[in-house]
Amino acid sequence: MYAIDAVKRIASTPLTARVLLREYSQRIEEVEPHVQAWETLDVARALDEARACDLGPTRGILHGIPIGVKDIIDAAGLPTRCGSPIYASQVASADAACVALAKAAGAIVMGKTVTTELAWFHPGKTRNPHNLAHTPGGSSSGSAAAVAAGMVPIAFGTQTAGSVIRPAAYCGVVGFKPSFGLVPRAGVKSQSESLDTIGWMANCVDDIALMAEALTWDTSFRLPDTPVAPRIGVLELPEHDQADAEMLSAIESALRIFASAGANIRSVSPPAAFNALNAAQTTVQLFEAARSYHCEYSQHKHALSARLAGLLEEGRLRTWDQYRAARAVIDTCKAFLPRVFDGVDVLLLPAASGAAPAGLEATGDPVFNRAATALHLPALTLPHFRTGAGMPLGIQFWGWSDVALLQAARWAEQALLRHC
Amino acid sequence: MYAIDAVKRIASTPLTARVLLREYSQRIEEVEPHVQAWETLDVARALDEARACDLGPTRGILHGIPIGVKDIIDAAGLPTRCGSPIYASQVASADAACVALAKAAGAIVMGKTVTTELAWFHPGKTRNPHNLAHTPGGSSSGSAAAVAAGMVPIAFGTQTAGSVIRPAAYCGVVGFKPSFGLVPRAGVKSQSESLDTIGWMANCVDDIALMAEALTWDTSFRLPDTPVAPRIGVLELPEHDQADAEMLSAIESALRIFASAGANIRSVSPPAAFNALNAAQTTVQLFEAARSYHCEYSQHKHALSARLAGLLEEGRLRTWDQYRAARAVIDTCKAFLPRVFDGVDVLLLPAASGAAPAGLEATGDPVFNRAATALHLPALTLPHFRTGAGMPLGIQFWGWSDVALLQAARWAEQALLRHC
């Protein structure tokens, strides 16, 4: 069920928040043993909250909606384990700002979802609901899987390279990484200050927009019922040839559908400066994370995976000159954005190189996600396409503004739903 | 004693880290009952650490140096109370990145220093060591007072408006707010993401530079023994007439001393865009803080001071349009900086409107600090001047880069020490 429908049904009875909560908790009982999306579940307290919702006045636009919270984001009274034994017993005394904002709008925290180790590459226990032998993607693995498996309608993630868009695409849900600065990061474990961005997953664009309004108090996120057809730029990043045949075919199909639904479509070539963008994002992430995670590295190295320790060692070796040069590359690319978006509302590109790879030892490659994160651009992935083997294939939009992106994505979603 | 001398004496005996630690702890016993700079003291564990320092190899450039940590910054095993009853029992399970970096260089955490309520205006218990009836300034009240009273040689603060430079100036110590992004903020309570900056206080510029190298691993902070005379721009902000007669006289005296010591001095007029800069910084801080502190406001309003609740309510009313306009004002002013710094190495201006005001109910006005914080410029205050009543008067430098600022400040400090 979409959150936006659930809210209406709770408001007009016969659905109570408690009944809704029970439905989701039953679904969790069924599928969680297989999917393993949760680090900590808090169903009893969530039920109490649902009961309180039913007894009191409407709390806000998320009244009674259960949500998942990535386990690097504080939720009061629950541990924030960050996917690391270092934080096994660390209980948050307060909500992160984004959780407090969602709760104030009526959301109910169902629990904490699995993150990869310290929100980087080393995977947690979560499996892809579409095929348990495949990765759900990362680092917001549990949030994507929980939404995909119907255990909550909305869940928070964070993205530093591709940690919202990639798992959402792999798990076949809508994922949204807003523009940098839209949502406050207070109470979120910091990895890379100039990149870390809070995002969320849901099953439709309306639910994404509902959460955006709850978090920003900005009513511009109430999308028009009949969005106009957007002008879509088809972007071929320098890494375009890393997309596989099934992904390219999904993009082709999407373009045919959007064109026949009335979208104006043109090709957009990125400026040459973009050739250095993914490497610049990587340098910034490595440099900043090695410093942000200095406590973990210098005091708890034995508790880090070899993979994470290696990344932090790589980051320690990056110099200030290299870091400043990488930041300058990103700034140069940002300066081209008005030209890149000239005459288009959104850019269309793959959300990942293909569907979720088989295996649980890796979480896939953020090759199609690094650039938007570095550029602070809002990005959104839509599901609706599948591989021959039935795995979800996400297409991705980048927007010039959060609202413009969600409007275009809602139009595109309707076009896809009519055809898929 | 300066940290830089203590490190040398520990390395060459006869001073051991333990003896040094005892000296500081005795000083704390003497003066803390009057000054009340500490929220939490951890002397026993600090002594254990000092003993371990003496037994092992040199840990780094801060080997055996006790430090204070503002109580919005996590130090493992100690509470992070944030100057608020909301966090009375919140114990940090890990060090903030800056604390871990300092510890890895050999620093020993003596305890947590008093912050104003959630690092804003409502004061804590701390008094100005130069006159106990005067404010120490805020929000890094305890750190400034602890260094001024000789209880630790270096202490961390943070600045969102004027919370490092102002208390340092009021307490008569050297205060440094580096450029935005120099020091990672992981593990620090977030108030305003685009403004919050970690800084520190010490008794000389060399100690400031020592900590800068420890936190950044950047050896450019090893300042030359004989710095060259800088080119000093005398900056009159639009708020210049808020400086009182004694402050203006201190600036005049400083300029005479710097000129006779060989500095090239010229007047610098800020561009007209600067007229809107302080108001823009205020809007950004109010807007971001109201969102970052939404948990405190929506769930613990009864535990907030009326002053803080009022600020958060003001921030809630600022719209996205107002916020974006304020960010645009700051960006416009940033674009003028190359012209403002054209031909000068540093800018000189008051660190505050005057000396620390009498009374403990307010912490003074950040009127001369908001601009550098918003512009992400490094700023430093030097003591050495006094009012007729004997209270410290801080002069302030802004730099184009952190290293250039510290070099110029070290030259200026030597010139002042020869004359004061």
Interface residues (C-beta under 8 A of the other chain):
Chain A: A76 I86 Y87 S89 Q90 S93 A94 D95 A96 A97 V99 A100 L101 K103 A104 G181 P184 R185 A186 G187 K189 S190 Q191 E193 S194 T216 W217 D218 E288 R291 S292 Y293 H294 C295 E296 S298 Q299 R316 W320
Chain B: A76 I86 Y87 S89 Q90 S93 A94 D95 A96 A97 V99 A100 L101 K103 A104 G181 P184 R185 A186 G187 K189 S190 Q191 E193 S194 T216 W217 D218 E288 R291 S292 Y293 H294 C295 E296 S298 Q299 R316 W320
